[in-house]
Amino acid sequence: MTAAIAEYQSASESMTAYEGDIAHLCFPGLVEDTMRAFDGDDMSYTYSSSMVTTQEFEGILQSLYDNGYILIDIHDIAAMTTDDRGVTMLERKELLLPSGKKPVIISQDNLNYSGVVNGDGIATSLTLDDEGNVKALYTDEEGHDLKGDYDLIPILDTFVEEHPDFSLNGAKGIVSVSGSEGVFGYQVADTAVANYEDNRATVTQIAQRLTETGWNIACAGYSHSYMNTMSLEELQSDIGSWMEEVGTLVGDTDILFYPYGAEVDYPSDQLDYLIDSGFVYLCGLWGDTDYMDIQENYMRQTRRFVDGYTLENAPDYFTSFFSVGSILDSDR
């Protein structure tokens, strides 16, 4: 016990308070087999421009690690606190990091796999392996279905397992889900689907395992539509459908990812509704900026979206994190 206390005190003394910008890198799905995804058919350009390859993502993780970044949980930034008067409000927390480390949040956006053609060299759903770990289901060139590190979540899980100092207190990332086009690759809204009940049970099991292993799940609206043009009634319907059809499966969340970065007005009735619905962490989408604003009842943060188009056409967006030239897949 004495040795454990000494080790804890030594670790605490090496931690320093961080007060700078906090980056949030957001990714789409990943391409595993570039030869099949980028084969010149009608889907090739869509895959190339809107997705990142597994090789590129692994290179990005390694660069972030080498450049001193460490994964944090979005809840490490600010939390609701109640003072002596019983007043509850959101306050920024002291973010203690190992000396020399810089925080980063990683997320995957709207994970439903609806735009993927099976056989194109891209995972088609999340699944659980025999040990209960979250993996991606992928069909290889010979038609065999495999479970493994073929998408962002299992790749990041494996990287943290190999580099535990890349994660602060076991933090992983955020995965946002909508609902109308499925969740994690499973249709959960259409009761006419043959495996409807099995799909819902599978989504629940995957969500539970994700949260157990350091992941957060965010709401991306039910229809994944632009929220900035929604009336209050339309927004209430969309969020209400998400809570009924998806939230009951993946659990409550206080994180909202605005689809396409289309934020509601600040202030507005729509914003009040989102806050009243329990959303505290509201994430927009600005390509080259790390913006964050903490108010008494919400935190507004931007995401830098990392896709094939941005890597090829705006590499300067990421110079603080990685060299695009060193991680860009040669098969593009």
Secondary structure, DSSP 8 states (H G I E B T S, - for coil): -HHHHHHHHHHHHTEEEE-S--EEEEE--EES-HHHHTSSSTTHHHHHHH-EEHHHHHHHHHHHHHTTEEE--GGGTEEEEE-TTS-EEEEE--EEEETT-EEEEEEE-----TT--TTSSB--EEEE-TTS-EEEEEE-TTS-EEEES-SHHHHHHHHHHH-GGGBSTT---EEEE-STT-BTTB--S-TTSTTHHHHHHHHHHHHHHHHHTT-EEEE--SS---STT--HHHHHHHHHHHIIIIIHHH---SEEE-GGG----SSSHHHHHHHHTT--EEE---TT---EEE-SS-EEE--EE--HHHHHH-GGGGTTT--HHHHS-TT-
